[in-house]
Every structure is written in structure tokens, then in C-alpha cells.
Amino acid sequence: MIYRIVHRTTFKYKYPVSFGNHVAHLTPRPSLAHQSARSELRIQPHPATRSERVDYFGNPVSLFTVREPHRELVVEARSDVVLDSGKRAWPQQSMPWEEAAASLTTDLSHEGLDAYQFVFESPRIRKRPEFGSYALESFCAGRPMLDALLDLTARVHRDFRFDSKSTNVRTPAEEVFRKRRGVCQDFAHVQIACLRSLNLAARYVSGYLRTYPPPGKPRLVGADASHAWVAAYCPGLGWFDVDPTNNVVPSDGHVTLAWGRDYGDVSPLRGLILGGGSHIVKVGVDVEPVES
């Protein structure tokens, strides 16, 4: 299966912007599930400087500077992604979660050392007793790590209501936990906070989710979604993705963009501008299968 992904972001400013430095995580990261066959970034106004690099977490990053005055900035990412037709099989058995947590401090393999950094707090995700208590309802004594992970995912899906008006990108996980509502970014932050509060390694995954129109309705261009989910590490077995927003194990409907400690590490587009005043942001995403 090949997906053609178009992610278009438009900023409209009240006053002219005279200068802008921007960072974009808009190139899909290669993974076991998919490979990027083609990716390009179209920017208007045309940037004065532009460069590509790989960030600390191994994600492709684009950096660009716009120096001409503008009241509108349009960034359109176009990518073709080849998905693996097979689904990763989850093992039927995994070690008890307490053993998984303890192993993270002694696993000196490259993957183990990489995973250990995701045990700690990050700028947007703090360890709290309330997160640990909530997680322990799933992570009871001796329960296999992956069984508990799936149970916690199902509970976050059940207990939290999707409400796009209740939070924004700066809403802390503690507030989301109290309100029991938010969006995919919030649910990912809450589940990661729960896992880290038990000293388990969990990372934030940014990507895309293909959506489907209601029966009998046409498919709307630009109506697909940027999405976020969670990956948790089980020593000896590796990383396992779960999507608490939809209570699913990500498969051929999910495309990974980037991963990091939390949203702040992998926000699709951020920057620093001079001028502009207030602004309006419009985002449209289209995930279209072009070959099977």
C-alpha cells in the first residue's frame, strides 16, 4: 500500500511579518511499518535559507528562514509513504511489568540505553502520584507488561472524552487528567505520564491517521488528521505502539512522522517571528491511498 499525504498549514497574520525562523517535522520518519518514497516541502513566500537535518531523536527536520515581509505563510508537505502489508505480531507472552521497569536500569544494550531516557519527566509530562494510581488499576502485581499496556489504553479511551474545545497545545497533562477530556495529543500525554510514573519507558509519537467518510458520503479532501499516540518499551521485545484515542494498535491506517519525549519535541511546525500580531492558523491533511 502507498499513501500520498498532503499536509497544508496556512498562517494568516493581522500585520506583516518581517522575519521568521521556522522548524518543521513534516517528513515521515522511516520505520519498520513504512518507508518514505518521496517527500517535499513547498513554502510560500520562498525562504531565504533552508536546510535539512536529523534531530537528537533521529527525526528528519527542515529549518527555513523567511526574510521578506508577508501576511500569509503557507507550508505544504507532500509525501509518498510505502506501508508494509504485514502487521507486526504482538507476542503472546511478555515479562511482568515490574521486571520490565527494573530491567531498564540494568539494560546496557543500545536499545535499552535509548529507551531509558524515556522513563524521566519531560517539559510537558510530569510524574505524579495520581497518574501512578490510575495506571496501577491496569498494572496489577505480576501482570505481563503488554497485557497491562493494552488494558491501560482501553481505560484511557473509555474514561476520557474527545473534546477539541477543552484544551490547547499548552494544556498540562494534569489538567487533562482532572477534566477527563481533550484531544489525541492530550490522551497521549496522559498515558505516557501514567507509564513513566511507574518507571516505564514511554515516548510520544506524532503522525497521521487515515479517516473514512460515513457510509454513502463522499471522501472530503483535507479532512484526514494529524494524530498522536504512544509507544512503550518492553525489554527484550522492543517498542510497542498503542493509540488511546481510538483504542487500537496502530497498523496500516497510521503513518509515523516523528517521536520524542512529548509534543514539544515533535510539533509539526513551530517558529519565531518578528511582527504579525494576532494570527489565524488553518490546517488541512489528506491521506490518500494511491496503490495497493
N, C-alpha and C positions, 0 to 999 in steps of 0.2 A: 504493500500500500504506500502511495506517495501522497502527502498532503502539501497543498500550496497555501501558505499562510501570509496574509497581508494584515499588518498591524499599523494603523494610521493614527497619529496623535497630532492634534491641532491646538496650538495656544493662540488665543486672541487677546491682545493687551489693550488696555484703555489708552495708554500713552506709548509713544515709540520707545523701543528698547535699543539702546545704542551699542550694547556689547553683551554677549552671552557665552559662557563656557558650559558645556553640557557633557554628560556621561550617559551612555546608553547600553543597557543589557538587552539587546534585541536580536541577537544572533543565537539560534538554538544550539545548545551545548551537545556535542556528541555523547551518546550513552549506549548502554547495552541494548536499549529498546529501539533506538533510531540513530540515523546519521544525517547530517545536513548536506544535501547535494548541491545547493546553491543558496546564497544569501547576499542581499544587497540592501543598502540604506540610502534612501533618497531624501535629501534635506533641502528645504527652501525657507529663507534665502540660502544661496550657496555658501557653505562655510569657508572662511579664510584659511583655516588649518583643520586638518583631520588626521587621526592616527588610530591604529588598531593595536590591541594588546590582549594579554591574558591576565586576569586579576589573581589575587592571592589564592582564591578557591578553585582556580582553573577555568573560570568562565570567560568566554570571549567578550571583550569590551570595546566599544567605539567611543572615542573622545573627539569633540569638534568645537570650534570657536566660530561664532558669527559676529562680524565686526561692523556690518552695515546696519543703519537704522531700520527697524522693522516693527510693524504692529501685529504681525502674524508669523508664527513659526510652525512649519509642517514637517513632521518626521515620519516617513513611511518606510517600514521594514518589510521586505519581501523575501520569503524563504521557501525552498522546496525541501521537505524532510521525508526521508525514506524510513518507514517503520518496519521493524521485524515482524513477520507474520505470526511468529510463535509467541506465546505468553510465557513469562518466567514462572516456573513451577515453585510454589512455596513448599518447603519441606514439611513433612507431616510431624516431625519432632524438632524441638529446639530446647536448649538448656533452660533451667529455671531462671526467671528474670533476676533474682538476687545474684546468681552466679554470673550472669551477663554483666551486671553492674560492677561486681568485684573484679571481673576479668579485665575491664577497661584500664585499670591502674597497673596491670602487670603485662599486658599485651604489647610487646615491643616491635611487632611487625609494622611495616609501613602503613597498612590499612588501619591497624589498631591505633597507632600514634595519630594518624589523621582523624580518626573518629573521636579520640579522647578530647580534642578541642571543643567538640560539640556537647560536652557534658556541662560546661560552665555557662554562667549568665552572659547575656549579650545586651547591647544598649536597649533593645525593645522587649526583652524577655528576662524576667527575674524569677528566681526560685522563691516560692512562698509556701508556708505550711498548708494553706487551703488548696493549692494545686496538688501537693503530695497526698493530702487526704482524699481528694476526689479520685486521683489515679489509683490509690490503694484498693478502691472498690473493684477494680479490674485486676490489679496486680496483687492478688492474694498470695499467701505464703506458698512457695514451691510451684507456682503456676508457670508453665512454659512461656518464654518470652513472647513468641509470636502469637500465641493464643490470647495472651493478655493485651497485646498491641491491637489486635482486631476488635477485642471487646471494648477497649477504651475508645477506639474510633467510632464504633457503633453508638456508644453512650454520648459522645460529643455531638454526633449527628442528631440523636434523639432529644437531647436536653437543651440544645441551643437553636434559636430561631434565626433564619436568614432574614436580615433587615438591612437594606442598603442605606437607609437614612439614619441609623442609630449610631454609626461610628464614622471615623475618617482615618486617614493613614497614620495619624499621630495618636489614636486612641490606645491607651495601655492595655495589656492583656488582663490586668486586674479589674479594670472597669468592664471589659467584655465578660469576664467571668461572673461579675456581680449581676449584670444586666441579662445575661444568658441570651444575647443576640448580637448579630454583627454580620460580617461577610467572610468570604473564604480566607482572606488574609488573617482575620481575627481568629477564626477557628483553628487555623494552623498554629498561630502564636500560642493559643491556649493549650493545645495538645502538646506542643513542644515544651511549654512551661511545666506541664504535668510530668512528662517523661524526665526532663532534667531535674525536677525536684526529687526524683527517685534515683538520681545519679546515673541515668541512662543517656546515651548519646542520641541526639535528635537534631536534624537540620531542616531548614526552611527551603522548599522547592518552589520556584516560580516557573510558570509555563502557560500553556494554552489548553483549553478544553473544547472539544468539538461539541456543539449543541445540535439538537434536532427539532424541527418545527412540529407543532401539533398536527395530528392526522388531518389530511386534507388541506393544510395550509402551505403556501409557498415558502421556500427557504429564503430568508432575508439576508442579503449581503451586508456584512459588517455586524451581524448580530451574535457572533460567537464571542468567546470571553477570554480575557486574561484570567489566569487562575493561580491558586496556590494550594500546596498540600505539604505533607510531612514525610520525611524518611527517617527511620530509626535503625540503629545498628545492633546486630546480634553477633558477638564474637564467634569466629569460625564459620559463619554463614554469610556475612556481609550486610548490605543495606537493603531495607525493605520499605517501599513506598505505600502510604495509605492516604486516602482522601476523606477527611472527616466531614467536609461539606456535603458529600454525596454518599458517604458510607460505602466506598468501593475501593478495591485495589486498582490503582491506575493501570490501564492497558493501552489498547490502540486508539483510545479517544483522548489521551493525554500526551502532550508534547512538552518536554522539559526545555526551558530557556536557560536557567541558571540555578545554583543553590548556594546558600550561605548560612550564617547564624540566624538571621531574621530578615524581614523585608528590607531594612535599611541597607543591607549588603548587596541586594539584587534588584532594587527598584528599576523598572523598565527604562525610565528616563528621569534624570534629575539634572539640576544645573544651578548656576549663579548668574544673575543678570543685573545689568545696570539700567534703571528706568523701568518703564512698563506699567507701574501702578497695579491696579487690580487686573485680573485676567480670568478668562473662561477657558476651560480645557474640554475638548471633545475627543473621545477615543472610540475607534471602531476596529473590530477584529473579525477577520474572515478566515475560517479553516475549511478548506475545500478539498475533497479527495479528487485527484486527477488521474490516478491509475491504480488498479488493484491486481 
